[in-house]
Amino acid sequence: MTGLFLASLTLGMLAFAGILIRDALEVRFADAPPSRAAEERVFAVTLTRAEPGTQQPVLRAFGEISSRRTLELRAALAGRIVSLAENFEDGGAVTAGSVLLQIDPRDAQSELDRLTADLADARAEVRDAARSLELAFLEQQAAADQADLRARAFQRQSDLSGRGVGTAAAVETAELAAAAARAVVISTRQAVTQAEARIDQADTRLARAEIAVEEARRTLADTTVTAPFDGVLSDTAVIAGGLVGVNERLADLVDPDDLEVAFRISTAQYTRLLDPSGRLIPASVVATLDVTGADVRATGRITRVSAGAAEGQTGRLIFATLENPRGFRPGDFVTVMVDEPALDGVVRLPASALGAGGDVLVVDDNNRLQSVPVVLLRRQGDEIIVSGEGIDGRDVVNARTPLLGPGISVRPLDGSLLSDEQARLTMPHAGPAQARSTRRSSPEPKYRANAAPGVRDQVLTAVTDLNARQLRPSETGTSG
């Protein structure tokens, strides 16, 4: 009986539990969820006042430092290096005219001595030829005088024979003597001609000897390598006692005080650096070498542009000289900032304010967003320079998001929607009049009026802390 009673009680409790579950499910599925009134969502945004004015765009590029005076020192002749300057090493500073190294000069000196002796022989030959010419002239004069005497003797014999005093044999003898004298004159003239030719040959030989001696002197001078200007040695490749060949590279001499920077820009950027006549303007540049702890800077001006575009390259290669480039060395990779011509009537905004369609969002008097088209003129890192109608003096949204668009209600995060007392507390150096001036004419968002007191206090506290950090004099350097 006890078992039957417990079994009946268990079945009854299970049936009662099933009825309770069924009723609960019916109520759950039958009751409609409570309805909530639709509320407009308000987004918090930061704003920037669009103040038109004159902006100085800065073009950013990357370039390489190079020296305007770089000389490769090469050996003019082969030989052994017999002496080397003490500072002939990579980075060694030299002055103009200082001796850097000397190649064994003995062979060059011997050649110069031999050619000097040949020059002395050539000069002696010139003197001998001059004396021979003088003697030939004297012999020619004597032969001419003798020919004159023979001609007069023949004339006298002819006159005597005509008067019947002389004989025909005497006339013939005189005539033969006159002819022989004329032949001697002709022979002496030939000797004079040969003496003159000898003079010309001696002069030519002398000139060749002088040229050979001068060349030998240059060869001897080439055994000594000197610095043509003040500079620093780089990539030295020889040692004392080593052998060098003709035209072998010895080192590079670089002028560290006459540097320039070469940087490549696009064609569009290049056109912005041209004046109305199409000439490149001498814009000022700043070259910066990024060094850990401190940046090395140097100012300069644009001087020229490359003559043509290199194969496989685009844009233009610009060169700018640097003034007082202390700390720079050829080969340094630097950042170049170029001052472009100033733009008038433009606005500088954060780069995140520009939409993909070339527009920005501004806030109207009802705290709703409007889309205003602008013209993008320059990108300056995290900022942009734009122009357009309808943005002058307007508040522009700093950061575009996919949730923001025309007609969206927003709340500026600048403390303007706080009460007068809250604004005065967040700006302790501002008076009541200044606190009231920060309020906007639009009412508070609807969700804030209906929010629970705890949530409302948390929002106000967060905004107050944010504005207090932004307006704290010790951090901003201002008084509110």
C-alpha positions in Angstrom: 0.0 0.0 0.0 2.9 2.4 0.8 4.5 1.7 -2.6 1.2 2.3 -4.4 0.7 5.6 -2.6 4.2 6.9 -3.4 3.9 5.9 -7.0 0.5 7.7 -7.3 2.0 10.8 -5.7 4.9 10.8 -8.1 2.7 10.5 -11.1 0.5 13.3 -9.9 3.4 15.7 -9.3 4.8 14.9 -12.8 1.4 15.6 -14.4 1.2 18.9 -12.4 4.7 19.9 -13.6 3.8 19.2 -17.2 0.7 21.4 -16.9 2.8 24.2 -15.5 5.3 24.0 -18.3 2.6 23.9 -21.0 0.9 27.0 -19.5 4.2 28.9 -19.3 5.0 28.1 -23.0 1.5 29.2 -24.1 1.9 32.5 -22.2 5.5 33.0 -23.6 4.4 32.4 -27.2 1.1 34.3 -26.9 2.4 37.5 -25.3 3.8 40.2 -27.7 7.1 41.8 -26.8 6.8 45.4 -25.4 7.2 48.0 -28.0 9.7 50.9 -27.8 9.5 54.2 -29.4 12.0 54.8 -32.3 14.8 57.2 -31.3 17.2 59.1 -33.6 20.8 58.3 -33.0 23.1 61.2 -32.4 26.9 60.9 -33.2 29.7 62.8 -31.4 32.1 64.5 -33.8 35.1 66.9 -33.6 35.0 70.0 -35.8 37.4 72.4 -37.4 36.5 75.9 -38.3 37.3 76.5 -42.1 39.1 79.8 -42.1 40.3 80.8 -45.6 43.7 82.4 -45.9 47.1 82.1 -47.5 48.8 78.7 -47.2 52.4 77.8 -48.0 52.4 74.2 -49.5 55.5 72.2 -48.8 56.5 69.5 -51.3 58.1 66.4 -49.7 60.6 64.2 -51.6 63.6 62.0 -50.9 67.0 62.7 -52.4 70.7 61.9 -52.2 73.6 64.1 -51.3 76.5 64.5 -53.8 79.5 66.7 -54.2 79.6 69.2 -57.0 83.4 68.7 -57.2 84.6 65.1 -57.2 87.8 64.0 -58.8 89.1 60.5 -59.5 92.9 60.4 -58.8 94.5 58.1 -61.4 98.1 57.1 -62.2 99.4 58.8 -65.4 102.2 56.2 -65.8 103.2 52.8 -64.4 105.7 52.3 -61.6 106.3 51.7 -58.0 105.0 54.1 -55.3 108.1 55.3 -53.4 106.4 57.8 -51.1 102.9 58.2 -49.7 101.4 61.1 -47.8 100.7 60.5 -44.1 97.0 61.4 -44.4 96.5 59.4 -47.7 93.7 57.3 -46.2 89.9 57.1 -46.4 88.6 60.3 -44.8 92.0 62.1 -44.8 91.7 65.9 -45.3 94.2 67.4 -47.8 94.9 70.9 -49.0 95.3 72.2 -52.5 98.9 71.6 -53.8 99.9 69.1 -51.2 101.8 66.0 -52.4 99.7 62.9 -52.0 102.1 60.2 -53.5 105.1 59.8 -55.7 105.8 57.1 -58.3 109.5 56.1 -58.8 110.8 59.0 -61.0 114.2 57.5 -62.0 113.1 56.2 -65.4 111.4 59.5 -66.2 114.5 61.5 -65.1 116.8 59.5 -67.2 114.5 60.0 -70.3 114.5 63.7 -69.5 118.3 63.8 -69.3 118.7 62.0 -72.6 116.2 64.3 -74.4 117.9 67.3 -72.9 121.2 66.2 -74.5 119.4 65.7 -77.8 118.1 69.2 -77.5 121.6 70.5 -77.0 122.7 68.7 -80.2 119.8 70.2 -82.1 120.8 73.7 -81.0 124.4 73.1 -82.0 123.2 71.9 -85.4 121.2 75.1 -85.8 124.3 77.2 -85.1 126.5 75.2 -87.5 123.9 75.4 -90.2 123.7 79.2 -89.7 127.5 79.5 -90.1 127.5 77.3 -93.2 124.8 79.5 -94.7 127.0 82.6 -94.0 130.0 81.1 -95.7 127.9 80.0 -98.7 126.8 83.6 -99.1 130.4 84.8 -99.0 131.4 82.3 -101.6 128.5 83.3 -103.8 129.6 86.9 -103.6 133.2 86.1 -104.5 132.1 84.0 -107.4 129.9 86.8 -108.6 132.7 89.3 -108.4 135.1 87.0 -110.3 132.4 86.5 -113.0 132.2 90.3 -113.3 136.0 90.6 -113.9 135.9 87.8 -116.5 133.1 89.4 -118.3 134.9 92.8 -118.5 138.1 91.0 -119.7 136.2 89.3 -122.5 134.6 92.7 -123.5 138.1 94.3 -123.6 139.5 91.5 -125.8 136.5 91.8 -128.1 137.1 95.6 -128.5 140.8 95.1 -129.2 140.0 92.5 -131.8 137.6 94.9 -133.5 140.3 97.5 -133.9 142.7 94.9 -135.3 145.0 94.9 -132.3 144.0 91.6 -130.6 144.0 88.1 -131.8 141.1 85.7 -132.1 142.8 83.2 -129.7 142.9 85.8 -126.9 139.2 86.6 -127.4 138.3 82.9 -127.2 140.4 82.5 -124.1 138.6 85.4 -122.4 135.2 84.1 -123.4 136.0 80.7 -122.0 137.1 82.3 -118.7 133.9 84.3 -118.4 131.8 81.2 -119.0 133.7 79.3 -116.3 133.1 82.2 -113.9 129.4 82.1 -114.5 129.3 78.4 -113.9 131.1 79.0 -110.5 128.4 81.5 -109.6 125.7 79.0 -110.3 127.5 76.4 -108.2 127.7 78.8 -105.3 124.0 79.6 -105.5 123.3 75.8 -105.2 125.5 75.7 -102.1 123.5 78.6 -100.6 120.3 76.8 -101.3 121.6 73.7 -99.6 122.7 75.7 -96.6 119.3 77.3 -96.3 117.6 73.8 -96.4 120.0 72.7 -93.7 118.9 75.6 -91.6 115.2 74.6 -92.0 116.0 71.0 -91.1 118.0 72.1 -88.0 115.1 74.3 -86.9 112.7 71.4 -87.3 115.0 69.1 -85.3 115.3 71.7 -82.6 111.5 72.1 -82.3 111.1 68.3 -82.1 113.7 68.1 -79.4 112.1 70.9 -77.4 108.7 69.1 -77.7 110.3 65.8 -76.5 112.0 67.6 -73.6 108.7 69.2 -72.6 106.9 65.9 -72.7 109.6 64.3 -70.6 109.2 67.1 -68.1 105.4 66.5 -67.9 106.1 62.7 -67.5 108.4 63.5 -64.7 105.9 65.8 -63.1 103.2 63.1 -63.4 105.2 60.9 -61.1 104.1 63.2 -58.3 100.3 63.3 -57.6 99.1 66.5 -55.9 95.7 67.7 -54.7 94.2 70.2 -57.1 91.8 71.6 -54.4 91.0 71.3 -50.7 89.0 68.1 -50.0 88.7 64.7 -48.4 90.1 61.5 -49.8 87.7 58.6 -50.3 88.1 54.9 -51.5 91.9 54.9 -51.3 93.3 51.8 -53.1 97.1 51.9 -52.9 99.9 51.4 -50.4 103.5 52.6 -50.2 105.8 50.3 -52.2 103.0 48.9 -54.3 103.0 48.8 -58.1 100.5 50.8 -60.2 99.6 50.6 -63.8 98.8 53.3 -66.3 95.4 55.0 -65.5 95.0 52.9 -62.4 92.5 54.4 -59.9 94.3 55.6 -56.8 91.5 57.4 -54.8 88.6 59.9 -55.0 89.0 63.5 -53.9 85.7 65.0 -52.7 85.0 68.6 -51.8 82.9 68.3 -48.6 81.9 72.0 -48.5 80.4 72.2 -52.0 77.4 69.8 -51.8 74.1 69.5 -53.5 71.1 67.3 -53.2 69.4 65.5 -56.1 65.8 64.4 -55.7 63.1 63.2 -58.1 59.6 64.5 -58.2 56.6 63.8 -60.4 55.8 65.8 -63.5 52.7 67.3 -61.8 54.9 68.5 -58.9 57.5 69.8 -61.3 54.9 72.0 -63.1 54.1 73.6 -59.7 57.7 74.8 -59.5 57.6 76.7 -62.8 57.1 80.4 -63.2 54.7 81.9 -65.8 57.5 81.8 -68.4 58.1 78.1 -67.9 61.4 78.5 -66.0 62.3 76.7 -62.8 61.9 78.9 -59.8 64.8 79.1 -57.2 62.6 77.7 -54.5 64.1 77.2 -51.0 64.7 73.7 -49.8 65.5 72.0 -46.5 67.4 68.8 -46.5 67.1 66.7 -43.3 69.2 63.7 -42.4 67.4 61.5 -39.9 69.8 60.8 -37.1 68.9 59.1 -33.8 68.4 61.8 -31.2 69.0 64.8 -33.5 68.3 65.6 -37.1 71.0 67.2 -39.3 69.5 70.0 -41.4 70.8 72.3 -44.2 69.0 74.9 -46.2 69.5 75.6 -49.9 67.9 76.6 -53.2 67.0 74.8 -56.4 69.5 75.5 -59.2 68.7 73.3 -62.1 66.8 70.3 -63.5 68.1 67.3 -65.4 68.4 67.7 -69.2 66.2 64.7 -69.9 64.3 61.9 -68.3 66.4 58.8 -67.6 65.5 55.5 -69.2 62.9 53.7 -67.1 62.4 56.8 -64.9 59.4 59.1 -64.6 59.1 62.7 -63.4 62.1 65.1 -63.2 65.4 65.1 -61.4 65.9 68.3 -59.5 69.2 69.6 -58.1 69.6 72.1 -55.2 72.8 73.5 -53.7 73.1 73.4 -50.0 74.4 76.3 -47.8 76.7 75.4 -45.0 76.1 71.7 -45.2 77.7 70.7 -41.9 77.4 67.0 -41.0 76.4 65.9 -44.5 78.5 63.5 -46.6 78.1 62.5 -50.2 75.8 59.4 -50.5 73.6 60.4 -47.6 69.9 59.7 -48.1 67.9 62.7 -46.9 64.4 64.0 -46.8 63.8 67.2 -48.9 61.1 69.8 -48.1 60.5 72.3 -50.9 58.5 75.5 -50.4 56.0 75.8 -53.2 54.4 79.2 -54.3 51.8 80.3 -51.7 48.1 79.7 -52.3 45.6 82.5 -51.5 42.0 82.0 -50.3 42.4 78.3 -49.4 41.6 76.3 -46.3 43.8 73.8 -44.4 41.9 70.8 -43.0 42.7 67.3 -41.6 43.2 64.8 -44.3 40.5 62.5 -42.8 37.8 65.2 -43.4 37.8 64.6 -47.2 35.4 62.0 -48.5 36.0 59.7 -51.5 33.7 61.8 -53.6 35.8 65.0 -53.0 33.4 66.5 -50.4 33.5 67.4 -46.8 30.8 67.4 -44.1 29.8 70.6 -42.4 27.4 71.2 -39.5 24.4 73.5 -40.0 22.5 75.5 -37.3 20.4 72.5 -36.4 23.5 70.3 -35.7 22.9 68.3 -38.8 25.5 67.4 -41.4 25.6 68.8 -44.9 27.9 67.7 -47.8 29.9 70.5 -49.5 32.1 69.7 -52.5 35.6 71.0 -52.4 38.7 71.0 -54.7 41.7 69.2 -53.3 44.8 71.3 -54.0 47.6 69.7 -51.9 48.1 66.9 -49.5 50.4 67.9 -46.6 51.0 64.7 -44.6 48.0 64.4 -42.3 46.4 67.6 -43.6 45.0 68.8 -46.9 44.7 72.2 -48.6 41.3 72.7 -50.3 39.2 75.4 -51.8 35.5 75.5 -52.5 32.4 77.6 -52.2 30.2 77.2 -49.1 32.9 76.2 -46.5 34.2 79.6 -45.5 33.6 80.0 -41.8 31.8 76.7 -41.5 32.5 73.9 -39.0 33.9 70.9 -40.8 33.9 67.3 -39.4 37.5 66.2 -38.8 37.1 62.5 -39.4 34.7 60.9 -41.9 33.2 57.5 -41.0 30.7 55.2 -42.8 28.1 56.2 -40.2 28.3 59.9 -41.0 26.4 61.4 -44.0 24.2 64.3 -45.0 21.2 64.8 -42.6 22.8 62.9 -39.7 22.4 64.6 -36.3 25.6 65.2 -34.5 26.9 66.4 -31.2 30.2 68.4 -31.3 32.8 67.3 -28.8 33.8 70.8 -27.8 31.8 71.4 -24.6 29.3 73.6 -26.4 26.3 71.5 -25.3 27.1 71.7 -21.6 25.2 74.0 -19.2 26.6 77.3 -18.2 27.7 76.0 -14.8 29.3 73.0 -16.3 31.1 75.1 -18.9 32.3 77.4 -16.2 33.7 74.5 -14.2 35.5 73.0 -17.2 37.0 76.4 -18.1 38.0 77.9 -14.7 39.7 80.9 -16.4 36.6 81.9 -18.4 33.8 84.1 -17.1 30.0 83.4 -17.3 29.8 85.4 -20.5 32.4 83.2 -22.2 30.8 80.1 -20.9 27.4 81.1 -22.3 29.0 82.0 -25.6 30.1 78.3 -26.0 26.5 77.1 -26.0 24.9 76.3 -29.3 21.4 77.4 -30.1 20.1 73.9 -30.8 18.6 71.9 -27.9 20.2 68.8 -26.4 19.7 65.5 -28.2 16.5 63.8 -27.4 18.2 60.6 -26.0 20.0 62.7 -23.4 16.7 64.1 -22.0 15.3 60.6 -21.6 18.4 58.9 -20.4 18.6 57.5 -16.9 20.2 59.9 -14.3 23.2 57.6 -13.8 23.9 57.3 -17.6 23.5 61.1 -18.0 25.9 61.8 -15.2 28.5 59.4 -16.7 28.3 61.1 -20.1 28.6 64.6 -18.6 31.6 63.5 -16.5 33.4 62.0 -19.5 32.9 65.1 -21.6 33.9 67.4 -18.7 37.1 65.4 -18.2 37.9 65.5 -21.9 37.4 69.2 -22.2 39.3 69.8 -18.9 42.3 68.0 -20.4 42.1 69.9 -23.7 41.8 73.3 -22.0 44.2 72.8 -19.1 46.6 75.8 -19.2 49.7 73.7 -18.1 49.3 71.4 -21.2 48.0 73.8 -23.8 49.9 76.9 -22.8 46.7 79.0 -22.9 44.3 80.4 -20.3 41.1 78.9 -21.6 
